[in-house]
Every structure is written in structure tokens, then in C-alpha cells.
């Protein structure tokens, strides 16, 4: 067996392959940054001004459910966040406020609508941030989404992601 020339803990891969992976990572970061800049540059409507760019409960349930097709329902663990972050910008460019209805997800694109069900309550929220950073959690709900679902602490929620893309 050939001895490894790499540092301990590094996979045995040719240098060109590792370099290609780094270039790919930089390209995806640049694309994410460009998407965040485009999102931040969009102008908020008067209804969005109160919620930091995210939709309110009435508008999200009544307005975005029409015309959106959702995937089948799945279950995942969720937590909620907010109090220490109010007034700061999310990864997608909105200002987080106590009444902002939105969710954080690690990989879904910003603005993707997601329908949540929890103990008979329903809300449609958009992805407005990155996270969660707690182990074993898939979603981080904002305080507004948490209140709309009557969700407290952490728990299992059912969700469905919109299939036909983002809407502004």
C-alpha cells in the first residue's frame, strides 16, 4: 500500500482535484453573495416594511397559497430564534423584527415558500435566513412564525416546500 503524502486527516486526493473543489466552493459563495445583494436591493412594499421584508400571516396564508404547488408533507425537528437578533439583517437581506414571519434553512434558496403545520395550526413562511446551527434541527422559525403556529421551544413540525419556485 502506498504511503500517503498528505497531512493527517486529509483525504488521499490529487492536488488538482482539491484545487477544483476549492474553485467550485468559491463560485458557489460568489453566486450566493450575488443573490443576497439582489435580494437586498429589492424595494419593500408598505406591507413588508412592518415585517422586515417578510410576509405577514394574513398575506402569507391568503395570498401565497393561491398559485403555489407544494410537495408532500414531511416531518422535521425545528427550533425558533429571534430575541438576540432583532434589528439585524438576515442572510437574505431582511431586517429581523419580532413580528417577522420567516424561517431559516441551510440550503433552500432565499424566498422559497414553505408551508408548516403544527398541532392544527398552519402558516406559509419564506426562507429568509441561514441556519439552524443546533445539531439535529432542520428549521429555525422566527418569532412571528412561532406565534402563528403556537409553537414553543423545539419540536417536530410538518412541512411542505413550494414546488413551483420563488415569488417576490
N, C-alpha and C positions, 0 to 999 in steps of 0.2 A: 504494500500500500504506500502510495506517495505521501510524503510528509507535507503538511500544509505550510504555506509561506505567509499566510495571513495572520493578523493579530488574533489572540484567543477570543472566542466568541463570535467572530465574523465568519460568515458562510464562505465556503470554498467556491468563489466565482471569479471569472476572469475580470481584470481591471476594466475592460471596455464595457462589460455588462453592468458593473456597478456605476460607471460614469453615465451610461444610458439611463439607468434608473434615476440618478440624481437630476439629469436634464428633464426627464419626464415629470419629476416632482416639482421642479421649478416652473415648468409650463403650466401645470395644474394650479399652482399657487398664483401665478400671474393671471390666469383665467378667472380664478375666484376673486382676486383683487379687482379685476376689471368689472366683474358682475356686481361686486359690492359698491364700486364707485358709480355704476349706472343706477343702481337702486337708490343710493344716497342722493343722486342728482334729480330723481323724480320729485315732482311737486305734490305735496299732500293736499287732499281736498279738505274743506272745512270740517267734515265729519271725522276725518282721520286726524285732524290737528289735536283733538282732545285725547286720542288714544295713542299718540306717538307714531302714527302711520299704520297701525294695525286696525283691523275692523272691530266694530263693537258687536255685542251679542246679537242685537236685533238685525243689524245689517248682515252679519255673517250667516245666521240661520235662514233669514228670509231671502237675502239677495244672492248668495253664492251657491245655495243648494240647487237653485234652478240652473240648468245648463251644465252641471258637473256630473260626471260619472265616477263612482268610487269603486275601489277594489273590494274584495270580500273582507269581512271583519276579521281582525286578528287581535290577539291579546299580548300585552307587554307591560313591564313594570314602568312606573312613572313617579316622578317627584315634582315639586314645584319650587320656584325661586322668585326672587324679586327684591325684598326689602333693602338689601345692601347695594342694589344696582339701580335703584330709581334715579332718573335724571341722566343716566349714562346711555350711550348708544349701544345697540345690539350689533352683532356681527353683520346683520343685513342692513344696518343704517337707521333703524327706527330708534326713537328715544323711548326708553322703557319707563312707563308710569304705572301706578297701582291698578288702573283700570284697563291697561293694555291687554287685549286678548291675543295670545300667540303661543307658540311652542318652540322649544329648542330641539334640534335633532342634529346628529353628527354628519350625515351625508346627504339628506334631501336638499334640493335647491331652495334658495330663499324664495318665499312667496307661494310655495306649494300648499294647497289647501288640504287639511286633514280633518276628518270627522271623528270625534271622540264620544264614547258612551261610557257612563259610569253610574251605576245604580239608578237607571231610568232617566238620567239627565243626558242631554246631547248638546254639543257645541261644535261648530266648524271654525277651526283656527288655522292661521297660516304659519309656516315656518318663518320665524323672524330672528333666530339666533342659533348658535352652535352649542352643543352640549348634549346630554348631561355628562358631567365628569364623575359622577358617583358610579362605582362598579355595579354592574348588573342592571342598570337603568337604560331605557331606550328613549324616553321622553322627559323633558323638563317643561312643565306648564307654567305660564306666567300667572300672577295673582288673579288677573281678570278671568282667565280660563279656569283656574282653580275654583273661584267663586261660582262661576256659571255651572260647573259640574258638581258643586257641593263636595269637592274633593279636599281631603286634608291629609297632611303627612306624605306618605308614599303608599302606593298600592298598585293593583292590577287594573288597567283600563283596556277597553276595547277600542280599536281604531281602524279606519279605512282611509287610504291615501287616494286623492283625486287622480284619475287616470288620464284625463284629457288636458293635463298641463296646468300651468300657472295662469292666473288672471291678475291684472293690475287693479 
